[in-house]
Amino acid sequence: MNYKTYFIIGIFIGIIITFIIGFIIFKPEIKLIKKEVSSDIPDECGLAAGSLIHQIRDEDVCKIKCRARCFSLDADYKKIEFKEGINACNSCKCYCNE
């Protein structure tokens, strides 16, 4: 074997060692199974001028608030369950994957 072969083998081994050391130092979190987390987002509705005023008035607002909650938990948005309340506050349930 000549010096070029040893040089290439040395570079290859150096790259492998660097990768292993970097992996040990930074320890990336590998999550194979994501846990589902659910939470209720309160509507906080109230009566004003004879009609019910909602903070979460429709499915789009529910989805925006859910995405914000998942982001704050460092989780991925999964889905929402929105139910419009008749003469009552709306219901918004948020689901995230951790």
C-alpha positions in Angstrom: 0.0 0.0 0.0 1.2 3.5 -0.8 0.9 6.7 1.2 -2.3 7.8 -0.6 -4.1 4.7 0.6 -3.0 5.3 4.2 -4.0 9.0 3.8 -7.5 8.1 2.7 -7.9 5.5 5.4 -6.7 8.1 8.0 -9.2 10.7 6.8 -12.0 8.1 6.9 -11.1 7.1 10.4 -10.9 10.7 11.5 -14.3 11.5 10.1 -15.8 8.5 12.0 -14.1 9.5 15.3 -15.3 13.1 14.9 -18.9 11.9 14.2 -18.8 9.6 17.3 -17.4 12.3 19.6 -20.0 14.8 18.3 -22.8 12.4 18.9 -21.6 11.8 22.5 -21.2 15.5 23.2 -24.5 16.7 21.8 -26.6 13.6 22.6 -29.5 14.2 20.3 -32.9 13.2 21.6 -34.3 10.4 19.5 -38.0 10.0 20.1 -39.3 6.9 18.3 -42.7 7.0 20.0 -44.4 10.4 20.3 -46.7 10.9 23.3 -50.0 12.6 22.7 -50.9 15.5 25.0 -54.3 17.1 25.1 -55.5 20.2 26.9 -58.6 22.4 26.9 -58.3 26.0 25.8 -60.9 28.0 27.6 -63.3 30.2 25.5 -63.8 32.9 28.3 -67.0 34.1 26.7 -69.2 36.7 28.2 -72.5 38.6 27.8 -72.3 42.0 26.2 -75.2 44.1 24.9 -77.5 41.1 25.1 -75.4 38.8 23.0 -72.7 36.2 23.9 -69.2 37.4 22.9 -66.6 34.6 22.4 -62.9 34.8 22.6 -62.7 31.5 20.6 -65.4 32.3 18.0 -64.7 29.6 15.4 -62.5 26.6 14.4 -59.8 28.7 12.9 -59.2 30.7 16.1 -59.2 27.4 18.0 -56.5 26.0 15.6 -54.3 29.1 15.9 -54.4 29.0 19.7 -53.7 25.2 19.7 -50.7 25.7 17.4 -49.4 28.3 19.8 -49.9 26.1 22.8 -48.1 23.2 21.0 -45.2 25.5 20.1 -44.9 26.7 23.7 -44.7 23.0 24.8 -42.1 22.3 22.1 -44.4 19.8 20.6 -46.0 19.1 17.2 -49.5 20.2 16.4 -51.8 17.2 15.8 -55.5 18.2 15.8 -58.3 20.1 17.5 -61.8 19.3 18.6 -64.1 22.4 18.3 -67.7 22.4 19.5 -69.8 25.5 19.2 -71.8 26.1 22.3 -75.5 27.1 21.9 -76.2 29.9 24.4 -72.9 28.8 26.1 -69.1 29.1 25.7 -67.5 27.2 22.8 -65.3 24.2 23.5 -61.7 23.9 22.1 -59.7 20.8 22.8 -56.1 20.8 21.6 -53.9 17.8 20.8 -50.1 17.9 20.4 -47.4 15.2 20.0 -44.4 15.5 22.3 
